[in-house]
Amino acid sequence: MNLGVGVLAKPMTVENLMDAISRFDAGHAAAVSAYFRRVAGDAHFVEEHLRIYSQAMQTDEAPNFDAIPRDRLLD
């Protein structure tokens, strides 16, 4: 959830935003940021962000990113 994909795939409501904020993990967000800085340049990051955003906007169902092991999210 730290990358916001789950938030983008759900209706923008106070409840959904509060839920996302309550599950935010600053340590995980820092690990994700460090990973992308280490392995990808700016162009790659923008391309991936747009790909994931497009994927999130095309689905009728919110993905369950909480079910994906954290180490897999960093692969």
N, C-alpha and C positions, 0 to 999 in steps of 0.2 A: 504493500500500500504506500510505501514511502515515495514511490515515483508518481503517484496520483492516478494510475491507470484505472483502478477500481472506482475512484470518485468520478472519473470522466464517463464511466459506463452506467452510472446510476442517475436518476433524476436529481437535479440540484435542489435539495431541500435542506432545511435547517437540521433535521434529524440525521440525514445522510452525512452532512458535513461534520456534525458533532460526533458521530460515530467514527468517522475517519480520523478526526483530531484526537479522539480518545485512544485510538490504537496506534498513533504515531510513535515510532521508536527512533529517537535521535541517534543512538549508536548504530543502528542498521542503516539509517540514512547516510551517516558519515562513511560507513563501509562501502555503500553503493557509490557514493561520490568519489571516494578514493580509487575504487576499482575502475570507474570510467576515466578518471584522470590518468590512470596508469596504462590502460590498454587502448584508449581511443582518442583520436584527435577531435577537434570541434566539429568538423564536417561529418564524421561518423556518428557522433552523438546526436547531432541535429537530424540526420537521416533516420536513425533508430527511434528517436522521440516521435518524429512524424509518422513512422510506420506503426508504432504502437498506438499512437493517438488515433490514426485512421482505423486500425483494427478495433479499438475500443468503441469508436463511434458507429461502426457497422454492425455491432452485435445487438440483439434484442435482449440478451441476458448478460447480467454483470458477471465477469469472470471471478472465480474464487481464488484470488492470489494468496490468501491466507493458507490454502491447502498445499501450496507449492513449498517444498523445503527451502529455507533461506539460502542455503549454500547453492542450490540450483538457480536461484534468481541472480546470483553473481557469476554464473558460468558464461 
